[in-house]
């Protein structure tokens, strides 16, 4: 039986929700940890909730929270989170050919709601060969679930962080590590991607002890650079070399 939903708005929306549920479950402990960590770092409950509501970028929220608690300047916080989120520019460029005909009322919220999890399932849906005109509703279902899920569990973390000491040390963030690993591995389909992952991973370990999360910046930039260089060197091979 085909896993392609029938071409209706409702079917696409529900399909987007359904395939994103396991990823939302994996993100829940991550959001709880963020809420608790934000409180432990001296951020107010309203500030922590507002960060999830208006920033909605898990990795950047964690990094920004750590930098805020360390008294780092606003300029460094903005620059660091910008670099960390550069991957979203790549996601957007990948989705752009499929979404270029959408009205602004769709483009703006979907751009804001773009996450690693939604990108993985949405690009897989757009890549299917059927001619459904409502695939953006699939994106909407996935993104809305991730957004509401993140807000709910952030609030749980904020409440727990005010009543349970050292909640951030419980290791709940392990679930997010497993989720990201499960999302990443199936996407490594070419040598440039494999090289980018290896270089970024090695650099992240080597430079983990650097202050102000600079190690993460170096790893991200090194991974992107490695992938770009590798891709440029095999342009003569159609569709990149398979692993």
N, C-alpha and C positions, 0 to 999 in steps of 0.2 A: 504494500500500500504506500502511496506517495505521501511524503511529509510536507508537501506544499499545500498551504491553506487555500480554500476557494477564494476567488477574487472579490471579497467584500470587505468593507471597512472593519466591521466587527470581527470577522474571522482573522484578519491580519493583526488587529490589536490584541486579541486574545492569544494568538500564536506567539506574538512578541513577549507577552507576559509569561506565558507558559515556559518558553525555553530559557527565560532569564531567572526563573525562580531559584534554581540551584546556585546561581552566581549571587543572587541577593542574600541567600542563606549564608554563603561564605563571607559576604561583606558585613553581615550583622555584628559579629564579634569585633571587627575592625572599628566600626562606628561606636560601639560601646567603649572600647579602649580610648578612642579619641575624646569622647565626652568626659570620661574620667580623668584622662591625662590633662585636658584643658583646665579642668577645675584644679587639679593638683599643681598646675603651672601658674595659677593665680589669675586665670582668665575668668571673668564673671559668667554665670550660667547663661545670661542673655547674650553675652559676647560669643560663647561657644556655640549656642544654638544659631546665632546669626551667621557665624562662619560656615556652618553646614548649609544654611539656607541660601546664602548669597555667593559663597565660593564654590561649594560642592565639588571638591577635588581632594579625595582622601589623602593621598601622599603629600600634597602641598599643605594641607591642613596640619598634618603631623609635623612636618618640617617647620612651618611657620610657628606652631605652638612651642616647639623646642627653642627656636630662635628668640621668640618673645620672652620666654622664661630666662634666657641667657642674656637679656638686655642688649641684643643686637640691634643695630640701627634699622630704621624702616627701609632705607634704600637697599640694604643687603637682603632683607626679607623679601622685598619685591623682586629683586634680581634672581634670587635663589629659586623662588616659586615659579618665576617665568621660565627659567631653564628647565626645571623639572617638568613643566607642562608643555614644553615644545613638542612632545610626541603627539599632542592633540592637533598640531598643525599638519602632521603627517596623516593622522586619521582623517582630518577634514579633506585633505587633498585626495585621499583615496575614495572618499564618499562623494566628492563633488560631481563627478560625471553622472552619477545616478540621481542626484538631487537638484541639478541645475535648473530644472523647470518648476520647482516649488515656489509658492508665494512667500513673501517675507514673513507672514504670520506663522508659517511653518518653520522657515529657516532659523529665525532667531531663537525660539525656545528649544528646538532640536540641537542647535549649536551649543547652547548653554548646558543642556542635559547630556552632552556627549561624554561617555566614560569608557574606560578600557573594556569593561564587561559588555556594555551595549554595543560598542564597536565590533567586538568579536562576533556576536550573534547577528547584528544588522548587516555587516558586509557579507556574511554567509548567506543571508536571505536575498540580498541584492544580486548576489552572484548566481543564483538559480536562474535557469533559462526561461521560466514562465513569464507571461506578459501582464501580470497583475499590475493595475494602475495604482494600487493602494499599499505599496510596500512601505511608504512613509508612515502608515498607521502601525505597521509592525514595529518600526523604530519608536514610534510614540508609546506603544505599549511597553516595550522594553525599558525605555528611558524613564517613563513615569513610575514604573515599579521600582527602579533603582533609586530614584529621587525620594519617593515617599518612604522607602525602606531605610535609607540613610538618615532621614530626618527623625523617624521614629526611634531608631536604635541610638542615635546621638543623644536624644532626650533621656532614654533609659540610662545611658552612660553618665550623663550629667547628674541625674538623680542618685545613681549608685555611687558616683564619685564623691558625693557629699555625705554619704552614710556608710560606705564600706571603705576602710583604709587600704591603700596600696592596691586597689583593684587593677591598676595598669600593670602590676607585676605578676598577674595570674597567667600570662602567656596565651590569652585568648586570641592574640593577633596571629597565632600559628594558622588558624583557619584561613586567613587572608593569604598567607604565603602559599598554602596548598591550592587555593582558588586561582591565584595568579599563575602558578606553575602549570596547572591544568589548562589555563587559557593560552599560555605561551607556547607550550610544546607543539600542539597541532598546527600552529602558524609558521613553524620553522620549516619552510618548504624549499628553500634555496640556499646556496652556499653563502651569499652575502648576508642573509638573515642569521645563519648559524654563526658566522664570524662575528657579527655585531653582538649577538647574545654572549658569546664566549669572552670577547674583549670587555664588554660592559661588566660581566660578572667578575672577571679577574680583577679589573680595576676597582670595583666596589669593595672587594675583599682587601686589596692591597692598601687602599686609601681610606679605609673605614675609620681610622683614628683621627683624621684631620678635623680641625675645629669648624664650626658653623656649617656642617654638612657639606663641606667642599669636596669631600670624597665622592659623594653622590653626583655632584655636578661633573666632576672629572670623568666618572664612569659613564654618565649619560652622553657626554660629548665624545668620549673615546669610542663608545659603541656606535653612535651615529656616523662618526668619521670613518670607522672601519667598514661599516656597511656601504657607505657611499663610495669609498675607494674600491672596494671589491666589486660593486656593481659596475663602476666605470671600466674596470679592467676586463669585464666579460660581456661588454655590450654587443660584441659581435656574435654572441651565442643567443639565439631567440629565447625569450621568456626566462632568462637566467638558467644556470645549470642546476638541475635537480640534485638533491643530496643523494 
